[in-house]
Amino acid sequence: MKILILGSGAREHAIITALLRETPRPNVVCAPGNAGIAAETAVVALDANDPVAVTDYAVLNSIELVVIGPEAPLVAGVADALRARGIAVFGPDRAAAALEGSKTFAKRIMDEAGVPTGRAVRAGSLAEAEAALDEFGAPYVVKADGLAAGKGVLVTPDRAAALAHAAFWLEHGSVLIEEFLDGQEISLFLLSDGHSVLPLSPAQDYKRALDHDAGPNTGGMGAYSPLPWLDAEFGSENEFVDEIIETVALPTVRQLAAEGTPFVGLLYCGLILTDAGIRVIEFNARFGDPETQVVLPRLLTPLSGLLFAAAAGTLGTLPRPEFSADVAVAVVLASENYPQDPLVGREITGLDAALRVPGVTVAHAATATAGDGDEGGTLVSTGGRVLSVVAVGASFSEARSRAYQALGQVSLEGSHYRTDIAARVA
C-alpha cells in the first residue's frame, strides 16, 4: 500500500515508525517531513495545507491512502479535496474538523448529544468575558475558540490575567469561559469511520512547561501509556474505555452523522476524571502530540489496516486493536525560551548515543539538516518542541530510567525538558 502522511512533527514520525515496522512494509511518503523522518522514508516538499497541491500529488503518484497528521490541513479542507477525487483519506472533512477548529461548535455538539462536559459561555467581547468570569469565579478558565497550537487555554486564579488572555484572543475571534474542573486528565484516541469507533490505549500528557505542572501551557512536554491507576477507578482499562465509547465517542459520532457531517478519522477525547464523574474537556480531530509517541509503540495490530478501514467505512468488521503489556514514556526536548519565542537554528548532537539505550527511539519534530542536506550535514533545531525521546520497558521505572538516560546523551544549547514525566506511576 502506498501511503502519504501529511505533517512534519513527532506525531507524524511516530505514525511512520509504526507503519514501517509492519510486515510487509507499506510504501510511505511524508510531506513535508523533517530530518528524522527523511532518514527513514521518502519526503516531498509539499504544502500540506494546500488542498489542490496535496490532491494533485496524490493522484499523480497513485497514493492509496492519505493520513492527515496536524489540525491545520483538516480545517483547510484537504480531506474534502482528496475525497472529491476518490482518494481514501484518514482525517475528517472541514465541517467535521470544526469539532477541534471551534470550541463553540464542539460544545454545541456535546450538548446536543448529551455528552458530559463542563458549563461554558461564549464571549465575543471583553464585557461578555468579564461577566462570564464573574459568573464562574476562580480558578478562571479561558479558551480561544479557534486553533491555537495548544496555547489558547489559560487556567489561573488571577482575574486580571484571565481578562488579558481573553482580550488577546478576542482580537482573533471569540473565546469560551468555562467552569473549572478538577481531577486527573486522560487522553483517549478513537478511530472512527463515521458510524463505528475503535479505541486505542489511554495516555496522559503533561501540558505545562515546567516540573510539578508549573509554567505556561504548551503543546505537550511528555506523556505515558497505559494508565495503571484506571484499574482502581474503573476495575480495568477496558471498562473505562467501554464507558467512554458509550457516553462520549458514539454519541458524538452519531450526532455529527445526523447533522450530515460524518467524522472519519481520529477522535481525540480530552477527558478529566472529576469527583462527579468523567467530563470532556475538549475534542481534537487528529492524533495528539505527544500521546501518539507512547500509544503507537505499544500497538500490536497493524496500523495501516486500521487507518484504511476507517477511511473505507469498514471499522465495524474489525476487532479492537491489541496492545503489548509494555509501558511507554515520552519526554519532549524543547528549545530555549519555549513556549514563548524559541531560539532555533542550534546544533543537536548525541542522538546516536541516545538510540543505543535499550528500548529507546527518537521522534523528531522541529529538526532539519543544515548544509548540503546529505548525511554529513548538521542537525539543527527549527522550532519549539524539537524531539521526543520515547522509551518502552516492562515497567514505568524501567521506561523512565531509559528515557532520561537517553536524554542525558542529547545536547542542544539552552534546551529544557521536564524531569517528572510518569513519576507518579513509576
C-alpha positions, -999 to +999 in steps of 0.1 A: +000+000+000+013+035-009+006+059+020+011+097+021+015+112+056+009+149+059+028+167+086+063+174+100+062+167+137+069+140+162+034+127+159+039+120+122+073+105+129+056+081+154+029+072+129+056+064+102+077+044+127+046+023+135+038+018+098+074+008+089+076-020+114+048-038+097+054-069+075+051-064+046+062-027+049+039-002+032+054+024+009+053+055+029+059+091+018+058+121+041+051+158+032+069+179+042+085+157+070+116+166+090+152+154+093+144+124+113+116+113+090+138+118+060+163+094+074+136+066+075+114+072+044+109+094+014+099+130+020+085+155-005+084+193-004+047+199-005+024+224+013+003+201+035-023+229+039-029+233+002-059+211-009-051+214-046-013+206-042-019+176-020-046+162-042-027+166-074+003+149-058-018+120-045-034+115-079-001+117-099+017+093-076-011+067-072-014+073-034-038+047-019-043+063+015-036+098+028-032+102+066-035+138+078-014+145+109-019+181+121-051+201+125-044+229+100-048+208+068-081+194+082-095+229+088-082+239+054-103+213+037-076+190+025-097+159+033-126+173+013-105+178-018-090+143-016-124+126-012-138+145-041-111+128-062-119+094-048-088+091-027-091+073+007-082+096+035-078+093+072-090+126+086-123+144+088-138+169+063-136+206+071-171+206+085-165+177+110-130+191+118-148+221+134-150+197+164-115+209+170-114+241+150-142+257+170-148+251+207-182+267+204-191+241+178-178+213+199-198+224+230-230+225+209-224+190+196-217+178+231-249+194+244-270+180+215-255+145+220-258+145+258-221+142+263-209+151+298-188+183+298-183+215+319-205+246+317-193+272+293-202+307+280-191+321+246-179+356+248-175+379+218-164+410+237-144+418+268-175+429+286-191+395+280-159+377+290-158+397+322-194+388+331-187+351+324-156+352+346-176+366+374-203+341+369-180+311+372-154+325+397-118+314+403-099+294+392-107+310+358-107+290+326-104+310+293-101+292+259-096+306+225-125+294+203-103+285+173-070+267+167-042+279+189-014+253+187-021+241+223-016+276+237-051+290+237-061+278+271-054+296+304-063+283+338-055+309+365-066+322+399-057+357+387-087+376+373-066+402+356-045+375+338-077+358+327-090+391+312-057+398+295-058+363+279-094+369+268-085+403+253-056+388+233-077+360+218-107+382+212-086+400+186-086+367+167-123+358+173-144+347+202-134+330+235-150+305+258-152+310+295-157+277+313-162+264+348-131+249+364-129+211+365-105+195+389-091+159+385-068+137+366-067+143+328-068+114+303-063+113+265-082+086+246-079+082+209-107+065+189-106+056+152-139+065+135-153+056+101-183+079+105-205+054+123-183+029+142-154+035+166-124+015+177-103+026+207-066+029+212-049+027+246-054+057+270-025+080+278-018+110+300+002+141+288+019+169+306+008+203+292+027+227+315+062+237+306+079+231+339+080+204+366+051+199+390+028+214+364+043+249+368+048+274+340+027+282+309+007+258+288+025+242+259+016+217+231+027+190+255+060+182+273+057+145+277+033+115+281+030+080+293+008+050+285-011+029+297-027+044+329-025+018+357-045+039+381-076+035+359-079+000+374-086+014+408-112+038+395-130+016+369-119-020+375-099-022+343-087-001+314-113-019+292-142-009+315-131+027+313-128+026+275-162+010+273-177+038+293-161+065+271-173+047+239-209+046+252-212+080+268-188+102+247-175+087+214-205+071+199-230+098+209-206+124+193-201+104+161-238+098+158-247+134+163-222+145+136-236+119+112-271+131+119-261+166+110-246+154+077-210+158+088-198+123+094-165+121+113-139+099+096-105+099+113-091+101+148-114+114+175-092+126+203-111+128+236-095+151+262-111+139+294-110+147+331-120+124+359-137+146+385-155+137+417-188+140+398-176+116+370-159+119+336-162+151+318-150+161+283-125+190+283-120+191+246-121+172+214-094+172+188-098+159+153-064+142+149-037+122+168-024+141+198+013+150+203+030+137+225+005+110+233+009+093+199+045+087+207+036+065+237+004+048+223+017+036+189+049+019+201+026-004+222+002-012+193+004-048+181-023-046+155-010-033+121-018+004+120-022+006+082-052-018+083-069+003+110-064+036+092-076+022+058-106+006+074-116+039+089-112+056+056-132+029+038-160+028+063-153-008+074-141-004+110-172-023+123-158-055+108-126-054+128-118-064+164-104-040+189-067-032+184-043-051+206-015-036+227+016-051+243+019-053+281+049-030+279+047+006+290+059+037+272+072+071+284+080+101+261+098+132+272+099+163+249+131+182+245+123+219+239+143+248+226+154+277+249+126+302+256+098+277+245+068+282+246+073+320+241+097+327+213+120+297+210+156+302+199+162+280+169+189+270+144+211+254+171+230+222+166+217+189+180+242+162+189+242+129+208+213+112+191+233+081+182+243+076+218+207+081+229+195+055+205+219+030+219+199+029+252+177-002+251+141+004+242+146+040+231+135+057+199+136+093+190+106+110+173+118+142+155+096+172+155+114+205+147+146+193+131+164+199+098+197+191+082+218+222+076+245+224+050+244+202+019+213+182+030+232+150+029+241+126+057+271+147+066+250+178+073+245+193+107+212+185+126+197+217+138+165+228+157+138+246+138+111+251+164+099+249+200+094+213+206+124+197+190+120+160+195+105+133+218+127+107+234+105+076+237+113+046+259+095+013+262+100-010+291+085-037+312+077-012+340+074+026+343+105+026+364+125+010+336+110+031+309+116+064+328+151+054+335+158+046+299+141+079+286+161+101+309+194+082+304+189+087+266+180+124+271+213+128+290+231+119+259+215+147+238+230+181+235+211+212+224+222+246+237+197+262+261+172+233+257+150+222+286+127+193+295+106+182+324+121+157+348+088+144+363+072+127+333+054+095+346+069+100+380+036+093+397+033+058+382+070+047+385 
